[in-house]
């Protein structure tokens, strides 16, 4: 992990985000899209795109707290999390588990980690440094 001042808070926020993604993945679709048929007609493969986008966000989130040499661990952890989501979706009657969802997750992870390598990695340390810098300026230090 990066030398973060608020490492425990970043970890807790990460766990909350993972829980929210899991809950959203297990919630009935009509909670989010009451007219699912209408949504699906104007946005082909919406489910796959949402999986991919969610995992881009997750990958960038966790790459913000870890060094690049740990990105492979982030990738493996998020792949396992995606498989857990699909296993859980297979256990409920109103969702379905699909291998293509895991492929969309993997594509999102790859894209998110590519963004991290391109410059978004370590963003949380930059946020903390900016907050500390602005605090020092406002206090006259």
N, C-alpha and C positions, 0 to 999 in steps of 0.2 A: 504494500500500500504506500501511497505517497505520504510524505510527512505533513499531514493535515492537522490543523489545530482542532478541528471539530470532527475527527474521524468517526467517533461513535455516532454522531448525529447523521453523518453521510451514510453510514451503514444502516442505521435505522430507517432513514428515508428510502434507501434501496430496497429494504425488506417490505416497506409499505407499498412501494411501487410494484414489486413482484406480486404481492398479495392482491393489489387492485387489478393487475393484468390477469391473474388467475381467476378472480371473481368475475371479471368482465367476460372472460373466455367461457365460463360456466353458466353465465346468466342466459335466460331465454332471449333469443334474438329480438323478439317483439318488444322487449323492454327498451331497446335502443332504436329499433326501426319498426314501428307499428305496421307500416305498409312495406313489408319485406319484398314483395313481388315488384312493387314500383321501384324500390331501391336497386334491386338486382338488374332490372331491365336497362337502366341508364349507366350502370357501372359494372362492366363485365369483371368477373373474378374478384368481386369486392372483398370477400373473405380472405383470399390469398394476399391481397394488397394490405389489408388491415393487419394480418399476421406479420408481413414483412416490415411494415412501418413500425409496429409495436417493438419488433426486435431490433430495428435500427436504433430506436430511442433507448432501449435497454442497453444495447452495446455501447452507445455513446455515453450513457449515464455511468456505467461501471468503468469504462475506459477513463473517465474523468477522475477516478480515485486510485487507479493503479498504474504502475509503470508499464511501458510497452512490452517488457519481457514477460509480463503476466497476461498479455492479451490472449494467448492460447488457452489459458485457464478460464478466462471470461467466455471464450467461444465454447469450450466444452461444457461449462456450467449452464450457459444459456441454451445450448442444444439439449441438455438433460432436462432443463426446465420446460422447453418446448415439447419434449416427449412426455413429460408429466402432464402437461395441459391436454395433449391428445389422449393419453390414457384416461384422464378424468372425464374428458368429453365422451369417450366411448362408454363410460359407466352411467351416463344420464340418457334418458330417452329422447330429450328434445334437442340434443346436439349430436354431431357425428365426428368421429375421428377419421382423419385422412392423412395419408402419407404426403400428399402435396402440401399440406399445411406445415409439416416439418421441413419440407424443401423451401417453402416461403420463409419460415423462421431462419433457416440457414442462410438464405440469400440476404435477409435483413441483418443478420449478425455480420456477415462478410462486408456488407455495405457500411454498417456502423463502425466496424473496426478499421475499414479503409478511411473513413472520415476522421477517425481518431489518429491514425498514422499521418494523415494529411494536415493535422494541426488541431483537431478538437480534443485530442487526448490530454489529460491533465487539466481540463477546464476548471475543475473544482478548486485546485490549488490557486489558479489565477483569480477565481472569484474570491477566495479567502484573502489573497494578497491585496486585491482591490478594496475589499471591505476594511482590512487593516490599514491600508493607505489612506482611505477616506476618513477613517476614524481619527487617525493621527492629525490630518489636516484640520478637521473640525475642532479638535482639542487644542490646536495651536502648537503641537509638538513638532 
